[in-house]
Every structure is written in structure tokens, then in C-alpha cells.
Amino acid sequence: MPTRLSSLSLASNNFGGVLPESISNFSTELWFFSLHMNRLVGSIPSEIGNLINLQVLGMSSNPFSGNIPSDIRKLQKLQSFMLEDNKFHGEIPSSFANLTLLSFLSGSRNNRRGNIPSYIGTYQYLEAIRLDHNYLSGIIPEEVGSLSLLLDLNLAYNKLSGSLPLEIGLLQNLETLDFSQNMLDGNIPTSLGSCVKFTSLNMKGNKL
């Protein structure tokens, strides 16, 4: 493998089997790594944490399973992380708290459970977060109000409960908001009226 490899796309092939531990031998200059739309199974090896300069990591549309290794915390330059359409399960790992440069995070259509972590408020560059079609529960944390650059928030088809946080009204750049098909209740906060850039708002299938 070239030692100065900076970009690697293996997307839209028919690769199967597991992702080998030898990915740790890829160049640490690698900033773009795409595995979209293959047939890769099993867990992500912890050795992926050695690719410390990754900015874009795409693993969507595979049957990956298990949880994300804690060594993902080493990818502190990661900006775009795409994990949708897999079989990842368990809670959103605490190691994600280190990925503070994220601007795009997609974990749609997996088997995620547990709460949305409050550390989400530290993602000051986040523009889109998509966690729809999982089994997330608990409340929507008030810390989402800290995501001042957020354009797209999709939490549809989960098991979220409680009321919408008042802080949602602080997301004045928000264009797309989808909380549909959860178990949210209470009143819709009047602060939502401050989000004047909406192009799409979906809250159907709740108890609001």
C-alpha cells in the first residue's frame, strides 16, 4: 500500500467478508475513506483509530454490525461520518464525544438504542444529524440548542419521549426538522416560531 495514500474509495463494489485489521497499515495521510454499498460484515476493527487524519469516513449500506470501537475517538479531525443502512446496535458510544469537528453525522436505519447523549451540544460545526429509524429513547436533550449551524435534524421513527425542549428555538438556521413517529408529548414550544428558515417540518405520529 502506498505510504502517501491520501484518498481511497472502494464504494459500490461487491466486497464481502470483514474489514481487516490491516487497515492500520494505510497511510496516516489518508483523509478520505469510502466503503459505501458493499457487503462487508462484522465489526469495525479498532485499528481504524490509527487513521488519525481522516476527515471523511463513509461506511453506509453494508451489513456491518456490533458497536463502534472506542478507538474511533482518535479520529479527531473527522468531519463527515456516514453509517446509515447497517446493523450497528447498542448505545451511541461515549467515544463520539471526541469528534468535535463533525459537520455531518448520519446513523439512520440501524439498531441504535439508549439516549441521545448530552455531549451533542459540543458539536459546534454540526450542520446535519440524521439518526432516524433506530430505537433511541429518552428525551431530546436541551443541549441541541447549542448547535447554531445546524441545518438538518432528523430523529424520526425512534422511541423518544417527553416534550420538545424550549432550546429548539435557538436553531435559527434550521431548514429541515423531523421528529415524526416518536412518543413526544406536551405542548409545542412557542420558541419554535423563531426558526424562520424551515423548508420542511414533520412532527406527525406523536402525542403533542
HELIX and SHEET records of a PDB file:
HELIX    1   1 GLU A   21  ASN A   25  5                                   5    
HELIX    2   2 SER A   46  ASN A   50  5                                   5    
HELIX    3   3 SER A   70  LYS A   74  5                                   5    
HELIX    4   4 SER A   94  ASN A   98  5                                   5    
HELIX    5   5 SER A  118  THR A  122  5                                   5    
HELIX    6   6 GLU A  142  SER A  146  5                                   5    
HELIX    7   7 LEU A  166  LEU A  170  5                                   5    
HELIX    8   8 THR A  190  SER A  194  5                                   5    
SHEET    1   A 9 SER A   7  SER A   9  0                                        
SHEET    2   A 9 PHE A  32  SER A  34  1                                        
SHEET    3   A 9 VAL A  56  GLY A  58  1                                        
SHEET    4   A 9 SER A  80  MET A  82  1                                        
SHEET    5   A 9 PHE A 104  SER A 106  1                                        
SHEET    6   A 9 ALA A 128  ARG A 130  1                                        
SHEET    7   A 9 ASP A 152  ASN A 154  1                                        
SHEET    8   A 9 THR A 176  ASP A 178  1                                        
SHEET    9   A 9 SER A 200  ASN A 202  1                                        
SHEET    1   B 2 GLY A  16  VAL A  18  0                                        
SHEET    2   B 2 ARG A  39  VAL A  41  1                                        
SHEET    1   C 6 SER A  65  GLY A  66  0                                        
SHEET    2   C 6 LYS A  87  GLU A  91  1                                        
SHEET    3   C 6 ASN A 111  GLY A 114  1                                        
SHEET    4   C 6 TYR A 135  GLY A 138  1                                        
SHEET    5   C 6 LYS A 159  GLY A 162  1                                        
SHEET    6   C 6 MET A 183  LEU A 184  1                                        
END                                                                             
